[in-house]
Amino acid sequence: MSSADPSPTALLLDPLEALGPLPALAWHGESSRIELSGHVLANWVIKAIGHLHDEVALEVGDVVVLDLPPHWKRLVLALAVWSLGGEVVTLPRSLSGRPGHAERDEAAEAVPEGVEDPRVVVTDRPGSALADSADEVLAVQALSLAPRYDGELPPLVRDWVLEVRGSSDRLSVPLPAWSGPVPLATAGSAARLLVEADGLDVVPRLLGAWAAGGGVVGPASAVSDHRAAEEGVTARA
């Protein structure tokens, strides 16, 4: 990216902070509806940035593999990685059908092609072959209110939720140029986007909605037409 590209602060954090107490993300998941205001979502991203920088020593260009079901925590981690100039690789996963239990399939027993020896793996199956191949492993469950990883952790694996809560609420890390997808401008009034899964496949539209003062609702499979109307959904991404 060129030096003219906006910083993560201007592109992501400032728009979220500008939303203040207004809803930036409404997640209809395993714990019913969870709402993250602009302030709260920005705070999660800032804490994730601080943890990745200070504890994981993530550097520009480092590859972070997200081996997680779609979830707002997965979205937060991707936004934080891009804010530090890292590269995000998202493995295909379905929405978790059994809260608290990682999918048990062949993907957990083999390292996917193209992601050999990743710098960081964030996963809900920390004993997998992929996790064993990484320099750093962060264990995360796709559960909104989980205070820690609910399971036995292999040696040297970090419990992300437990650690990230102790990170500073203030951004004290010098940020490089944003390395993620660029925002898609939203014409007209602020949009309330209904997204499939956690919206990671339509990040430009998410950034555009937040920049325009709007928000995001998902996953679409858990949001009825009646609930979408209650949420004020104006578009589907």
PyMOL commands that set and color helices and strands:
alter all, ss='L'
color gray80, all
select helices_A, chain A and resi 8-19+38-54+72-83+106-109+129-132+160-164+200-211+220-222+225-231
alter helices_A, ss='H'
color red, helices_A
select strands_A, chain A and resi 23-29+32-37+63-67+87-90+120-123+136-139+158-159+192-194+215-218+235-236
alter strands_A, ss='S'
color yellow, strands_A
deselect
rebuild
show_as cartoon
